[in-house]
Amino acid sequence: MSDRDGNSLGWFLAGLGLGAVVGLLYAPRSGSETREVLRARAEEGREYMKTRAREVKEQASEWADRGRDVVSQQKEQFRAAYEAGRQAYHETTSEAGAPKNV
């Protein structure tokens, strides 16, 4: 089995080398042109990623603002409900003549 694995690795490396040679022979551009194209594409990719990162940051900021607004509204509703309940308790206890402890 060890002999078989070594043979497979040898064929893989031979195919890899042959593929690299064929790629170089059939390359449509010279090395400097290819490097320039790769550099331009890398710059495009970097600009795209900067733009997307900015958009994601803005979206996250909007979501955080919305979340703060919702929490603030919920707090106000809770506070209003608490005060209404407290007021109702005071009204009920004052009508019944019970002592006010709240």
Secondary structure per residue as TSV (DSSP state, phi and psi in degrees):
chain	resnum	aa	ss	phi	psi
A	1	M	-	360.0	-37.5
A	2	S	H	-61.6	-37.2
A	3	D	H	-65.1	-38.1
A	4	R	H	-67.5	-41.7
A	5	D	H	-64.1	-41.2
A	6	G	H	-64.7	-38.0
A	7	N	H	-66.4	-42.5
A	8	S	H	-64.2	-41.7
A	9	L	H	-64.3	-39.8
A	10	G	H	-62.5	-44.6
A	11	W	H	-66.1	-36.9
A	12	F	H	-63.4	-47.5
A	13	L	H	-63.9	-38.4
A	14	A	H	-63.8	-42.6
A	15	G	H	-65.8	-37.8
A	16	L	H	-63.1	-46.2
A	17	G	H	-64.1	-43.4
A	18	L	H	-63.3	-40.3
A	19	G	H	-63.0	-40.5
A	20	A	H	-64.9	-42.1
A	21	V	H	-64.9	-45.0
A	22	V	H	-63.6	-39.8
A	23	G	H	-61.3	-40.6
A	24	L	H	-69.7	-38.2
A	25	L	H	-67.8	-35.9
A	26	Y	T	-101.5	14.1
A	27	A	-	-65.2	131.2
A	28	P	S	-75.9	-14.6
A	29	R	S	-128.1	164.5
A	30	S	-	-75.8	171.1
A	31	G	H	-60.5	-43.7
A	32	S	H	-68.0	-37.1
A	33	E	H	-65.6	-41.6
A	34	T	H	-63.5	-43.6
A	35	R	H	-62.3	-39.8
A	36	E	H	-64.3	-42.1
A	37	V	H	-63.8	-44.1
A	38	L	H	-62.8	-41.4
A	39	R	H	-62.4	-43.8
A	40	A	H	-63.5	-42.9
A	41	R	H	-64.9	-38.3
A	42	A	H	-64.4	-39.9
A	43	E	H	-64.9	-41.5
A	44	E	H	-60.1	-43.4
A	45	G	H	-63.5	-40.5
A	46	R	H	-64.9	-43.3
A	47	E	H	-63.8	-41.2
A	48	Y	H	-60.8	-44.9
A	49	M	H	-66.4	-38.1
A	50	K	H	-62.2	-44.3
A	51	T	H	-62.7	-47.0
A	52	R	H	-63.5	-40.0
A	53	A	H	-63.7	-41.0
A	54	R	H	-63.7	-43.3
A	55	E	H	-63.3	-42.0
A	56	V	H	-64.8	-41.3
A	57	K	H	-62.6	-43.5
A	58	E	H	-63.5	-42.7
A	59	Q	H	-63.0	-43.4
A	60	A	H	-63.7	-38.7
A	61	S	H	-64.1	-42.3
A	62	E	H	-61.5	-43.5
A	63	W	H	-63.8	-40.7
A	64	A	H	-64.4	-42.2
A	65	D	H	-62.0	-44.5
A	66	R	H	-60.8	-42.0
A	67	G	H	-62.0	-42.9
A	68	R	H	-62.9	-40.4
A	69	D	H	-62.2	-44.4
A	70	V	H	-64.0	-43.7
A	71	V	H	-63.0	-41.8
A	72	S	H	-62.5	-43.2
A	73	Q	H	-62.4	-42.3
A	74	Q	H	-63.9	-39.8
A	75	K	H	-63.2	-43.0
A	76	E	H	-64.9	-40.8
A	77	Q	H	-64.3	-42.0
A	78	F	H	-63.8	-44.8
A	79	R	H	-61.5	-42.9
A	80	A	H	-64.5	-41.1
A	81	A	H	-65.4	-40.5
A	82	Y	H	-62.2	-46.9
A	83	E	H	-64.0	-40.3
A	84	A	H	-63.4	-41.7
A	85	G	H	-65.2	-41.0
A	86	R	H	-64.6	-43.7
A	87	Q	H	-63.4	-42.8
A	88	A	H	-63.1	-39.1
A	89	Y	H	-62.4	-46.8
A	90	H	H	-61.1	-42.6
A	91	E	H	-63.8	-42.1
A	92	T	H	-67.4	-44.4
A	93	T	H	-72.4	-31.4
A	94	S	H	-73.2	-31.6
A	95	E	H	-70.9	-35.7
A	96	A	H	-81.7	-12.7
A	97	G	T	83.9	11.6
A	98	A	-	-77.1	154.2
A	99	P	-	-68.2	149.5
A	100	K	-	-95.2	114.2
A	101	N	-	-112.4	-6.0
A	102	V	-	-99.5	360.0
